[in-house]
Amino acid sequence: MAAVRILGAAEYGTNDWVDDQLVIALHRDATDYLITEDDGLHRKAQRLGLGDRTLRLRDAVEMLIHHHPGAGSGSGARSHMRATAT
C-alpha cells in the first residue's frame, strides 16, 4: 500500500499506529475530512497529499458555517458547542 510506504510501519497498537489508521482511512476516502489539532496528524496527511482535507477545529467550524449559514444561529447550538469544547 502506497500510504504505508510513505508513512512507514508503526508498531501495532501504538499512538503512531492509531494516527496512521486515521490518515489511511482519509486516504481511502472512508471520510471526507479529518478534524484534529494534532500537528503530527497534519504532517502525515500533508505527506500523503491530504493536507486540504485535514482541518483544525476552527477551520472545520468556519467551513460548516460557510456551507450552512443558518446552522448554529440558535442559542442552543452555540451554547452546546461552548459547553462541550475542551
N, CA and C atoms as a LAMMPS dump frame, in Angstrom:
ITEM: TIMESTEP
0
ITEM: NUMBER OF ATOMS
258
ITEM: BOX BOUNDS ff ff ff
-5.0000000000000000e+02 5.0000000000000000e+02
-5.0000000000000000e+02 5.0000000000000000e+02
-5.0000000000000000e+02 5.0000000000000000e+02
ITEM: ATOMS id mol type element x y z
1 1 1 N 0.854 -1.174 0
2 1 2 C 0 0 0
3 1 3 C 0.897 1.232 0
4 2 1 N 0.576 2.175 -0.871
5 2 2 C 1.381 3.387 -1.023
6 2 3 C 1.432 4.204 0.264
7 3 1 N 0.32 4.294 0.975
8 3 2 C 0.283 5.103 2.203
9 3 3 C 1.25 4.562 3.241
10 4 1 N 1.327 3.248 3.373
11 4 2 C 2.231 2.642 4.364
12 4 3 C 3.681 2.89 3.964
13 5 1 N 3.972 2.835 2.669
14 5 2 C 5.348 3.12 2.223
15 5 3 C 5.735 4.561 2.557
16 6 1 N 4.805 5.478 2.441
17 6 2 C 5.096 6.881 2.719
18 6 3 C 5.181 7.142 4.223
19 7 1 N 4.24 6.566 4.97
20 7 2 C 4.189 6.813 6.413
21 7 3 C 5.181 5.972 7.194
22 8 1 N 5.528 4.812 6.68
23 8 2 C 6.352 3.871 7.426
24 8 3 C 5.457 2.936 8.221
25 9 1 N 6.035 1.891 8.765
26 9 2 C 5.265 0.899 9.505
27 9 3 C 5.392 1.164 11.001
28 10 1 N 4.31 1.594 11.601
29 10 2 C 4.298 1.823 13.048
30 10 3 C 3.928 0.527 13.752
31 11 1 N 4.404 0.37 14.961
32 11 2 C 4.109 -0.83 15.741
33 11 3 C 2.623 -0.855 16.107
34 12 1 N 2.003 -2.021 15.887
35 12 2 C 0.578 -2.208 16.142
36 12 3 C 0.215 -1.757 17.562
37 13 1 N -0.854 -0.982 17.649
38 13 2 C -1.377 -0.571 18.941
39 13 3 C -0.766 0.702 19.518
40 14 1 N 0.296 1.205 18.898
41 14 2 C 0.92 2.433 19.403
42 14 3 C 0.115 3.65 18.946
43 15 1 N 0.397 4.793 19.534
44 15 2 C -0.267 6.028 19.107
45 15 3 C 0.017 6.329 17.639
46 16 1 N 1.258 6.071 17.202
47 16 2 C 1.592 6.287 15.792
48 16 3 C 0.761 5.388 14.888
49 17 1 N 0.546 4.147 15.295
50 17 2 C -0.263 3.219 14.506
51 17 3 C -1.701 3.728 14.401
52 18 1 N -2.257 4.191 15.514
53 18 2 C -3.627 4.721 15.505
54 18 3 C -3.693 5.943 14.588
55 19 1 N -2.722 6.842 14.702
56 19 2 C -2.68 8.017 13.83
57 19 3 C -2.62 7.598 12.361
58 20 1 N -1.787 6.612 12.065
59 20 2 C -1.677 6.124 10.686
60 20 3 C -3.012 5.582 10.19
61 21 1 N -3.731 4.867 11.044
62 21 2 C -5.031 4.313 10.635
63 21 3 C -6.015 5.433 10.282
64 22 1 N -5.99 6.511 11.035
65 22 2 C -6.867 7.645 10.745
66 22 3 C -6.525 8.282 9.402
67 23 1 N -5.236 8.485 9.153
68 23 2 C -4.81 9.1 7.898
69 23 3 C -5.064 8.153 6.725
70 24 1 N -4.85 6.865 6.911
71 24 2 C -5.113 5.895 5.85
72 24 3 C -6.608 5.838 5.53
73 25 1 N -7.459 5.941 6.544
74 25 2 C -8.909 5.979 6.309
75 25 3 C -9.271 7.194 5.456
76 26 1 N -8.651 8.324 5.734
77 26 2 C -8.875 9.518 4.93
78 26 3 C -8.378 9.287 3.51
79 27 1 N -7.206 8.691 3.375
80 27 2 C -6.607 8.394 2.069
81 27 3 C -7.515 7.47 1.253
82 28 1 N -8.169 6.537 1.907
83 28 2 C -9.063 5.58 1.224
84 28 3 C -10.479 6.136 1.045
85 29 1 N -10.667 7.4 1.381
86 29 2 C -11.959 8.08 1.238
87 29 3 C -13.052 7.488 2.121
88 30 1 N -12.673 6.956 3.266
89 30 2 C -13.667 6.478 4.232
90 30 3 C -14.378 7.66 4.878
91 31 1 N -13.766 8.812 4.789
92 31 2 C -14.338 10.054 5.297
93 31 3 C -13.881 11.19 4.406
94 32 1 N -14.605 12.289 4.44
95 32 2 C -14.232 13.442 3.618
96 32 3 C -13.147 14.285 4.265
97 33 1 N -13.206 14.406 5.593
98 33 2 C -12.269 15.258 6.321
99 33 3 C -11.819 14.589 7.603
100 34 1 N -10.631 14.963 8.041
101 34 2 C -10.118 14.599 9.347
102 34 3 C -9.958 15.903 10.115
103 35 1 N -10.62 15.996 11.252
104 35 2 C -10.561 17.216 12.063
105 35 3 C -9.743 16.909 13.302
106 36 1 N -8.619 17.609 13.433
107 36 2 C -7.719 17.341 14.548
108 36 3 C -6.844 18.555 14.834
109 37 1 N -6.429 18.663 16.068
110 37 2 C -5.458 19.674 16.471
111 37 3 C -4.061 19.071 16.57
112 38 1 N -3.916 17.806 16.242
113 38 2 C -2.654 17.086 16.362
114 38 3 C -1.721 17.449 15.198
115 39 1 N -0.616 18.122 15.512
116 39 2 C 0.331 18.536 14.473
117 39 3 C 0.908 17.347 13.72
118 40 1 N 1.149 16.239 14.432
119 40 2 C 1.686 15.041 13.789
120 40 3 C 0.743 14.487 12.737
121 41 1 N -0.548 14.48 13.023
122 41 2 C -1.531 14.02 12.037
123 41 3 C -1.567 14.95 10.836
124 42 1 N -1.446 16.24 11.088
125 42 2 C -1.414 17.192 9.968
126 42 3 C -0.187 16.939 9.088
127 43 1 N 0.962 16.673 9.696
128 43 2 C 2.173 16.402 8.914
129 43 3 C 2.026 15.123 8.096
130 44 1 N 1.487 14.069 8.717
131 44 2 C 1.299 12.806 7.999
132 44 3 C 0.332 12.977 6.835
133 45 1 N -0.758 13.673 7.064
134 45 2 C -1.734 13.9 5.997
135 45 3 C -1.103 14.711 4.862
136 46 1 N -0.295 15.689 5.217
137 46 2 C 0.381 16.51 4.219
138 46 3 C 1.291 15.649 3.349
139 47 1 N 2.012 14.712 3.967
140 47 2 C 2.915 13.84 3.215
141 47 3 C 2.165 12.981 2.22
142 48 1 N 0.902 12.684 2.496
143 48 2 C 0.081 11.893 1.576
144 48 3 C -0.725 12.771 0.614
145 49 1 N -0.504 14.074 0.671
146 49 2 C -1.236 14.977 -0.199
147 49 3 C -2.66 15.236 0.265
148 50 1 N -2.91 15.045 1.555
149 50 2 C -4.256 15.189 2.11
150 50 3 C -4.38 16.398 3.032
151 51 1 N -3.451 17.326 2.93
152 51 2 C -3.47 18.485 3.81
153 51 3 C -4.732 19.317 3.69
154 52 1 N -5.312 19.377 2.492
155 52 2 C -6.523 20.176 2.298
156 52 3 C -7.761 19.512 2.894
157 53 1 N -7.654 18.237 3.25
158 53 2 C -8.78 17.516 3.855
159 53 3 C -8.562 17.265 5.344
160 54 1 N -7.484 17.807 5.885
161 54 2 C -7.175 17.675 7.306
162 54 3 C -7.279 19.062 7.922
163 55 1 N -8.29 19.246 8.758
164 55 2 C -8.639 20.57 9.243
165 55 3 C -8.422 20.712 10.743
166 56 1 N -8.129 21.912 11.142
167 56 2 C -8.159 22.268 12.556
168 56 3 C -9.618 22.529 12.909
169 57 1 N -9.962 22.425 14.178
170 57 2 C -11.342 22.578 14.613
171 57 3 C -11.919 23.918 14.163
172 58 1 N -11.175 24.983 14.359
173 58 2 C -11.658 26.319 13.962
174 58 3 C -11.977 26.363 12.472
175 59 1 N -11.1 25.772 11.644
176 59 2 C -11.328 25.769 10.197
177 59 3 C -12.563 24.945 9.838
178 60 1 N -12.759 23.838 10.523
179 60 2 C -13.927 23 10.26
180 60 3 C -15.217 23.734 10.615
181 61 1 N -15.23 24.423 11.745
182 61 2 C -16.412 25.191 12.151
183 61 3 C -16.695 26.283 11.13
184 62 1 N -15.66 26.994 10.701
185 62 2 C -15.839 28.055 9.705
186 62 3 C -16.373 27.492 8.398
187 63 1 N -15.867 26.333 7.974
188 63 2 C -16.337 25.707 6.747
189 63 3 C -17.817 25.328 6.872
190 64 1 N -18.196 24.756 7.999
191 64 2 C -19.598 24.379 8.203
192 64 3 C -20.51 25.592 8.209
193 65 1 N -20.084 26.658 8.855
194 65 2 C -20.889 27.876 8.884
195 65 3 C -21.013 28.451 7.478
196 66 1 N -19.935 28.396 6.708
197 66 2 C -19.963 28.902 5.337
198 66 3 C -20.946 28.098 4.481
199 67 1 N -20.931 26.777 4.622
200 67 2 C -21.803 25.916 3.814
201 67 3 C -23.23 25.852 4.331
202 68 1 N -23.424 26.136 5.601
203 68 2 C -24.746 26.096 6.234
204 68 3 C -24.911 27.343 7.09
205 69 1 N -25.103 28.509 6.461
206 69 2 C -25.099 29.777 7.195
207 69 3 C -26.1 29.854 8.339
208 70 1 N -27.24 29.208 8.243
209 70 2 C -28.235 29.279 9.305
210 70 3 C -27.945 28.347 10.462
211 71 1 N -27.09 27.39 10.25
212 71 2 C -26.782 26.411 11.301
213 71 3 C -26.025 27.087 12.431
214 72 1 N -26.382 26.753 13.618
215 72 2 C -25.678 27.288 14.774
216 72 3 C -26.119 28.676 15.174
217 73 1 N -27.109 29.234 14.464
218 73 2 C -27.534 30.581 14.814
219 73 3 C -28.439 30.58 16.039
220 74 1 N -29.036 29.425 16.35
221 74 2 C -29.851 29.331 17.558
222 74 3 C -28.969 29.269 18.788
223 75 1 N -29.463 29.775 19.894
224 75 2 C -28.646 29.825 21.107
225 75 3 C -28.29 28.438 21.608
226 76 1 N -29.151 27.454 21.372
227 76 2 C -28.885 26.107 21.87
228 76 3 C -27.655 25.484 21.263
229 77 1 N -27.484 25.629 19.954
230 77 2 C -26.335 25.016 19.284
231 77 3 C -25.029 25.63 19.758
232 78 1 N -24.97 26.945 19.823
233 78 2 C -23.718 27.598 20.216
234 78 3 C -23.397 27.361 21.686
235 79 1 N -24.405 27.377 22.543
236 79 2 C -24.119 27.143 23.953
237 79 3 C -23.669 25.705 24.166
238 80 1 N -24.208 24.768 23.374
239 80 2 C -23.771 23.379 23.481
240 80 3 C -22.322 23.251 23.025
241 81 1 N -21.957 23.955 21.946
242 81 2 C -20.582 23.909 21.461
243 81 3 C -19.621 24.449 22.503
244 82 1 N -19.999 25.546 23.176
245 82 2 C -19.129 26.106 24.217
246 82 3 C -19.005 25.152 25.392
247 83 1 N -20.106 24.52 25.735
248 83 2 C -20.113 23.658 26.907
249 83 3 C -19.299 22.393 26.695
250 84 1 N -19.202 21.905 25.437
251 84 2 C -18.519 20.649 25.205
252 84 3 C -17.102 20.833 24.691
253 85 1 N -16.702 22.038 24.342
254 85 2 C -15.348 22.261 23.844
255 85 3 C -14.345 22.06 24.964
256 86 1 N -13.235 21.391 24.632
257 86 2 C -12.18 21.163 25.626
258 86 3 C -10.875 21.74 25.158
